[in-house]
Amino acid sequence: MKIPFSFLLILCFLCAGPAFLAAQNTAVEIETLLASEALTYAQAARFVLEAAEAAAIYDPLEAFHFARERNWLPGKTEPDAPARLDNISLLVMQSFGFRGGILYTLTRSPHSAYREMEHRDFIQGRISPSQKVSGDTLLFMVGRVLGYVETKGPTAAQIERQRLFAEEAARLEAQRKADREASLAADREALVTQINTLIEEQKVTDVYVAVTNEGVMFRLSDIQFSADSAEIPRAEMARLNEVAEILKGIPGRRIEVAGHTAMAGTEENRLRISSERAQAVADYLVSLGARSAREISSIGFGASRPVASNDTPEGMAANRRVEITILGN
């Protein structure tokens, strides 16, 4: 990119203020920049910080560290490395305090900063964001930015481009969210199919499978415990043995065991016994090798989450249950 001489005169005029380039060799520095095919991050940081009046630092290395400590440059950059256009775009956006659109606001990434600079016409032409920044490229960018600041705001065309860019960023984010949700839904539906296949193969009874916000849950109704006891009866161990085999067929996912009671006894006692029973089931599944201890957790809800009325024996039996949820990845 070749900068017209008339543009340099404008830039030098903008650079003449006492707050900008307080060193006495402004013209020499500009000539040095123009002669550089690839600026270092230190050189670029010193010039941009002065142009933005963000810091009056005349040592390039100090300017570089000033910018990187504030995340105005990515942490992976080195002062003597050739400066990339996307990273310098981030430095300019941050130094001048531009707010930017949705994508830039959310990410503060070099690529989003580059897109902002491009849409504001601070970068012109089809230039790769990974391109090394020459002296004349940096002078062009800074001159455009100073001209923008001097007019105290963007033009109508720039506002329209920014609106369109913000809409596009919002559309892309919405699409990514929809794609993530669709992928999660497909994963859970596939897991339900896998669980139901295993249930049919092993002829497990009294099991209800459903998709929840947390993952895929299967519920064991009417788990029989002795009154006020968390000891698993031998008759129920056979059912849990079958569940353990199902869980072994679906490795690599964390599990939560939740205990529930019918409406009997005090609230404190219901919470205690439901927690103890959930923990007992979790411990038993661990002992069977269905999961390791760190892959399984337990919680008791007492009678706070009924699935049926407690006014009938059948409803109370349905509410006395253990729910095992295979959590999402």
Steps between C-alpha positions, in 0.01 A plus 500: 500500500655831390393808697450821298724793598194719565376244753836511679472877528162460667638235732797717595261786573300273729823386662611856573299543822700509826325190638598291199858390434654730757841392376652764270568270205145434378599520136794265557279243667250513215780452249626204702154346502458550127830326435392191695352208307399325823467683831561328830233499768714732710526757218128485428404522869710812556352683203135396557505581873629849426250553219212400726640706789468181702850530645799727444761226483799560276672165550354238262561210740323681784212587268472134398481378861253777587268380222537127566440534876164657415416224249517752216734250338466120527718339765679285243656801325868590541640855471745422219265277298351631172161655576189336350217715370228339717702547820577863412129551427429392857768739627346791308142420609601474864738798502241733350221353715266404217201302627436293187216271409358189664769257388783730609325580829457128578842376395750789499697279263752610236281364220189686618710817538626454143142466377405818686792691347408371156133598530590846627722547191811528717633211291436508129533235236506123535779457753556181694469538880821299534693739278810665648449872567728735311570857602280653232213263589515611864520867404199459272299331776590757764433788259154363424427454868617853586282636222206308642564634849547852366152498346358390838314204367439268207331590176152377410656236274725381782202483737309293247796265449532465878128420530523237230809353662329489841199328346724246330690437824170450686376266227817293514483476879135394483588240237786365713266478799238318294763262366625425853145435624422279200820303554419459870145389424623247244756368747235453769253334264772258392577428865131432572491253212814331629360473855165362380681241290702389802185492717322277248800271460534454876122494561518763776155593633349803678739743332392831347740683265473872420705795373546779756686832503789328675529197275327164457329368810366157576277453801463189713155509658405352836849416622422316824699596810422404855333773705740782588789299351744562215615139478426356157296179532637197319194487275576850372866423438400281206334798331800720568727230359306529175529881509875469558532290185315769304732769637806294411376502142505883504842591641666841522203702629446629853195381695279655765285283730199679651287358781131583551246401764126501541333747740565323828679617815654843554661706225839472669471122521386473137802697380733295715370162393478593131863623507620188678316271260637686195851470641448130572395440139795703371743305719353171385535596133863593566557163668367329187742692278227698323691820570792622709426701813606824330260438212187471714324735744185474710232734633178463699184701432268352762137536386553836328477360144204260485401341170160383629250577772587383850132441572504144367729202565579489129603867496718460808668198340576707188647778711731260684757488224862536402591694191832444325593773255775458244625855478576675172857512375 
